[in-house]
């Protein structure tokens, strides 16, 4: 029986120093992980503040970018309209050059003819009957092209 009691006492004896050191290692390990976690949280808080300030900057820039995009769109419309007007004017110029009389004749005579015809119908009749070879039917009248008004396009806000 004594052997059994001795076995039980040896079995129930605990070595607190080894268990305490094991427990201390575990606690130190947990403390290190908590410090790492705290450092990570601090870093996240710092980055969050930076992100929030960047977000406000982006919101401010968004308004400026929208304004810039609208101005670019207006400029594209303007350029398209100018291109269209230039094509129309070029077409009219080609037609006018084709309708213009022979260059050997006096060009001032034909340039000044519309001015004088408005002043007096008699002057117009004399010019037509003088044998110039040109009649009002052959010279087409100029029709003003309705070109873009830049004042309307670039209104200041």
GUNUGU-98985 format. One record per residue (C-alpha): residue number from 0; residue in one letter; x, y, z. Coordinates in nm, 3 decimals. Last residue first. Layout:
// GUNUGU-98985
rec resi NUM	resn a	xx X	yy Y	zz Z .
...
***
This chain:
// GUNUGU-98985
rec resi 156	resn x	xx -2.146	yy 8.250	zz -6.530 .
rec resi 155	resn x	xx -1.985	yy 8.421	zz -6.821 .
rec resi 154	resn x	xx -2.153	yy 8.360	zz -7.152 .
rec resi 153	resn x	xx -1.917	yy 8.199	zz -7.399 .
rec resi 152	resn x	xx -2.166	yy 8.053	zz -7.645 .
rec resi 151	resn x	xx -2.397	yy 8.351	zz -7.667 .
rec resi 150	resn x	xx -2.110	yy 8.593	zz -7.723 .
rec resi 149	resn x	xx -1.957	yy 8.356	zz -7.978 .
rec resi 148	resn x	xx -2.247	yy 8.395	zz -8.218 .
rec resi 147	resn x	xx -2.224	yy 8.112	zz -8.469 .
rec resi 146	resn x	xx -2.269	yy 8.189	zz -8.836 .
rec resi 145	resn x	xx -2.593	yy 8.258	zz -9.020 .
rec resi 144	resn x	xx -2.460	yy 8.277	zz -9.371 .
rec resi 143	resn x	xx -2.553	yy 8.593	zz -9.561 .
rec resi 142	resn x	xx -2.698	yy 8.532	zz -9.903 .
rec resi 141	resn x	xx -2.495	yy 8.679	zz -10.184 .
rec resi 140	resn x	xx -2.677	yy 8.746	zz -10.507 .
rec resi 139	resn x	xx -2.615	yy 8.538	zz -10.814 .
rec resi 138	resn x	xx -2.466	yy 8.707	zz -11.115 .
rec resi 137	resn x	xx -2.615	yy 8.549	zz -11.428 .
rec resi 136	resn x	xx -2.967	yy 8.683	zz -11.381 .
rec resi 135	resn x	xx -2.849	yy 9.034	zz -11.308 .
rec resi 134	resn x	xx -2.695	yy 9.048	zz -11.653 .
rec resi 133	resn x	xx -2.336	yy 9.029	zz -11.760 .
rec resi 132	resn x	xx -2.209	yy 9.071	zz -12.117 .
rec resi 131	resn x	xx -2.078	yy 9.413	zz -12.041 .
rec resi 130	resn x	xx -2.270	yy 9.556	zz -12.329 .
rec resi 129	resn x	xx -2.365	yy 9.892	zz -12.184 .
rec resi 128	resn x	xx -2.725	yy 9.780	zz -12.131 .
rec resi 127	resn x	xx -2.664	yy 9.620	zz -11.793 .
rec resi 126	resn x	xx -2.459	yy 9.918	zz -11.669 .
rec resi 125	resn x	xx -2.719	yy 10.167	zz -11.786 .
rec resi 124	resn x	xx -3.001	yy 9.977	zz -11.613 .
rec resi 123	resn x	xx -2.809	yy 9.962	zz -11.286 .
rec resi 122	resn x	xx -2.732	yy 10.332	zz -11.300 .
rec resi 121	resn x	xx -3.099	yy 10.401	zz -11.359 .
rec resi 120	resn x	xx -3.203	yy 10.186	zz -11.060 .
rec resi 119	resn x	xx -3.014	yy 10.420	zz -10.838 .
rec resi 118	resn x	xx -2.828	yy 10.380	zz -10.518 .
rec resi 117	resn x	xx -2.893	yy 10.008	zz -10.483 .
rec resi 116	resn x	xx -2.756	yy 9.934	zz -10.827 .
rec resi 115	resn x	xx -2.446	yy 10.141	zz -10.752 .
rec resi 114	resn x	xx -2.348	yy 9.923	zz -10.463 .
rec resi 113	resn x	xx -2.424	yy 9.600	zz -10.649 .
rec resi 112	resn x	xx -2.209	yy 9.714	zz -10.945 .
rec resi 111	resn x	xx -1.906	yy 9.813	zz -10.739 .
rec resi 110	resn x	xx -1.755	yy 9.466	zz -10.740 .
rec resi 109	resn x	xx -1.843	yy 9.406	zz -11.103 .
rec resi 108	resn x	xx -1.680	yy 9.723	zz -11.233 .
rec resi 107	resn x	xx -1.393	yy 9.682	zz -10.994 .
rec resi 106	resn x	xx -1.307	yy 9.353	zz -11.164 .
rec resi 105	resn x	xx -1.227	yy 9.522	zz -11.499 .
rec resi 104	resn x	xx -1.244	yy 9.247	zz -11.759 .
rec resi 103	resn x	xx -0.961	yy 9.004	zz -11.811 .
rec resi 102	resn x	xx -1.058	yy 8.816	zz -11.498 .
rec resi 101	resn x	xx -1.368	yy 8.670	zz -11.661 .
rec resi 100	resn x	xx -1.681	yy 8.719	zz -11.456 .
rec resi 99	resn x	xx -1.738	yy 8.584	zz -11.106 .
rec resi 98	resn x	xx -1.998	yy 8.306	zz -11.095 .
rec resi 97	resn x	xx -1.737	yy 8.032	zz -11.048 .
rec resi 96	resn x	xx -1.556	yy 8.233	zz -10.782 .
rec resi 95	resn x	xx -1.887	yy 8.298	zz -10.608 .
rec resi 94	resn x	xx -1.970	yy 7.926	zz -10.610 .
rec resi 93	resn x	xx -1.629	yy 7.842	zz -10.462 .
rec resi 92	resn x	xx -1.675	yy 8.113	zz -10.199 .
rec resi 91	resn x	xx -2.023	yy 7.987	zz -10.114 .
rec resi 90	resn x	xx -1.887	yy 7.636	zz -10.061 .
rec resi 89	resn x	xx -1.606	yy 7.774	zz -9.846 .
rec resi 88	resn x	xx -1.856	yy 7.972	zz -9.641 .
rec resi 87	resn x	xx -2.066	yy 7.661	zz -9.582 .
rec resi 86	resn x	xx -1.761	yy 7.453	zz -9.491 .
rec resi 85	resn x	xx -1.644	yy 7.729	zz -9.255 .
rec resi 84	resn x	xx -1.986	yy 7.739	zz -9.089 .
rec resi 83	resn x	xx -1.983	yy 7.361	zz -9.032 .
rec resi 82	resn x	xx -1.631	yy 7.373	zz -8.889 .
rec resi 81	resn x	xx -1.727	yy 7.666	zz -8.666 .
rec resi 80	resn x	xx -2.030	yy 7.467	zz -8.545 .
rec resi 79	resn x	xx -1.820	yy 7.160	zz -8.468 .
rec resi 78	resn x	xx -1.562	yy 7.373	zz -8.288 .
rec resi 77	resn x	xx -1.832	yy 7.537	zz -8.078 .
rec resi 76	resn x	xx -1.995	yy 7.206	zz -7.990 .
rec resi 75	resn x	xx -1.653	yy 7.069	zz -7.891 .
rec resi 74	resn x	xx -1.591	yy 7.384	zz -7.684 .
rec resi 73	resn x	xx -1.922	yy 7.337	zz -7.503 .
rec resi 72	resn x	xx -1.825	yy 6.977	zz -7.424 .
rec resi 71	resn x	xx -1.487	yy 7.096	zz -7.295 .
rec resi 70	resn x	xx -1.659	yy 7.354	zz -7.074 .
rec resi 69	resn x	xx -1.893	yy 7.088	zz -6.938 .
rec resi 68	resn x	xx -1.598	yy 6.859	zz -6.869 .
rec resi 67	resn x	xx -1.417	yy 7.141	zz -6.687 .
rec resi 66	resn x	xx -1.720	yy 7.211	zz -6.468 .
rec resi 65	resn x	xx -1.750	yy 6.841	zz -6.385 .
rec resi 64	resn x	xx -1.377	yy 6.834	zz -6.308 .
rec resi 63	resn x	xx -1.406	yy 7.134	zz -6.076 .
rec resi 62	resn x	xx -1.697	yy 6.977	zz -5.889 .
rec resi 61	resn x	xx -1.508	yy 6.649	zz -5.860 .
rec resi 60	resn x	xx -1.201	yy 6.834	zz -5.732 .
rec resi 59	resn x	xx -1.386	yy 6.936	zz -5.417 .
rec resi 58	resn x	xx -1.509	yy 6.581	zz -5.361 .
rec resi 57	resn x	xx -1.156	yy 6.451	zz -5.426 .
rec resi 56	resn x	xx -1.014	yy 6.690	zz -5.166 .
rec resi 55	resn x	xx -1.275	yy 6.579	zz -4.914 .
rec resi 54	resn x	xx -1.187	yy 6.216	zz -4.985 .
rec resi 53	resn x	xx -0.817	yy 6.290	zz -4.938 .
rec resi 52	resn x	xx -0.892	yy 6.429	zz -4.591 .
rec resi 51	resn x	xx -1.096	yy 6.118	zz -4.510 .
rec resi 50	resn x	xx -0.823	yy 5.892	zz -4.647 .
rec resi 49	resn x	xx -0.559	yy 6.059	zz -4.431 .
rec resi 48	resn x	xx -0.777	yy 6.022	zz -4.121 .
rec resi 47	resn x	xx -0.842	yy 5.658	zz -4.208 .
rec resi 46	resn x	xx -0.469	yy 5.600	zz -4.259 .
rec resi 45	resn x	xx -0.397	yy 5.719	zz -3.907 .
rec resi 44	resn x	xx -0.676	yy 5.507	zz -3.761 .
rec resi 43	resn x	xx -0.555	yy 5.199	zz -3.955 .
rec resi 42	resn x	xx -0.199	yy 5.253	zz -3.830 .
rec resi 41	resn x	xx -0.325	yy 5.280	zz -3.473 .
rec resi 40	resn x	xx -0.527	yy 4.959	zz -3.519 .
rec resi 39	resn x	xx -0.221	yy 4.777	zz -3.658 .
rec resi 38	resn x	xx -0.010	yy 4.896	zz -3.366 .
rec resi 37	resn x	xx -0.279	yy 4.776	zz -3.122 .
rec resi 36	resn x	xx -0.287	yy 4.436	zz -3.295 .
rec resi 35	resn x	xx 0.091	yy 4.410	zz -3.275 .
rec resi 34	resn x	xx 0.074	yy 4.503	zz -2.906 .
rec resi 33	resn x	xx -0.200	yy 4.243	zz -2.852 .
rec resi 32	resn x	xx 0.011	yy 3.982	zz -3.032 .
rec resi 31	resn x	xx 0.304	yy 4.058	zz -2.807 .
rec resi 30	resn x	xx 0.080	yy 4.038	zz -2.498 .
rec resi 29	resn x	xx -0.058	yy 3.698	zz -2.612 .
rec resi 28	resn x	xx 0.297	yy 3.562	zz -2.653 .
rec resi 27	resn x	xx 0.395	yy 3.702	zz -2.315 .
rec resi 26	resn x	xx 0.089	yy 3.536	zz -2.157 .
rec resi 25	resn x	xx 0.173	yy 3.203	zz -2.321 .
rec resi 24	resn x	xx 0.533	yy 3.226	zz -2.207 .
rec resi 23	resn x	xx 0.418	yy 3.311	zz -1.853 .
rec resi 22	resn x	xx 0.186	yy 3.008	zz -1.850 .
rec resi 21	resn x	xx 0.472	yy 2.780	zz -1.955 .
rec resi 20	resn x	xx 0.692	yy 2.938	zz -1.688 .
rec resi 19	resn x	xx 0.416	yy 2.887	zz -1.431 .
rec resi 18	resn x	xx 0.374	yy 2.524	zz -1.532 .
rec resi 17	resn x	xx 0.746	yy 2.460	zz -1.508 .
rec resi 16	resn x	xx 0.772	yy 2.640	zz -1.173 .
rec resi 15	resn x	xx 0.459	yy 2.480	zz -1.038 .
rec resi 14	resn x	xx 0.592	yy 2.127	zz -1.056 .
rec resi 13	resn x	xx 0.295	yy 1.933	zz -0.955 .
rec resi 12	resn x	xx 0.276	yy 1.646	zz -0.719 .
rec resi 11	resn x	xx -0.034	yy 1.441	zz -0.779 .
rec resi 10	resn x	xx 0.148	yy 1.158	zz -0.955 .
rec resi 9	resn x	xx 0.428	yy 1.149	zz -0.709 .
rec resi 8	resn x	xx 0.171	yy 1.140	zz -0.432 .
rec resi 7	resn x	xx -0.021	yy 0.866	zz -0.609 .
rec resi 6	resn x	xx 0.289	yy 0.656	zz -0.659 .
rec resi 5	resn x	xx 0.386	yy 0.699	zz -0.297 .
rec resi 4	resn x	xx 0.041	yy 0.594	zz -0.187 .
rec resi 3	resn x	xx 0.060	yy 0.288	zz -0.410 .
rec resi 2	resn x	xx 0.397	yy 0.196	zz -0.278 .
rec resi 1	resn x	xx 0.276	yy 0.239	zz 0.072 .
rec resi 0	resn x	xx 0.000	yy 0.000	zz 0.000 .
***
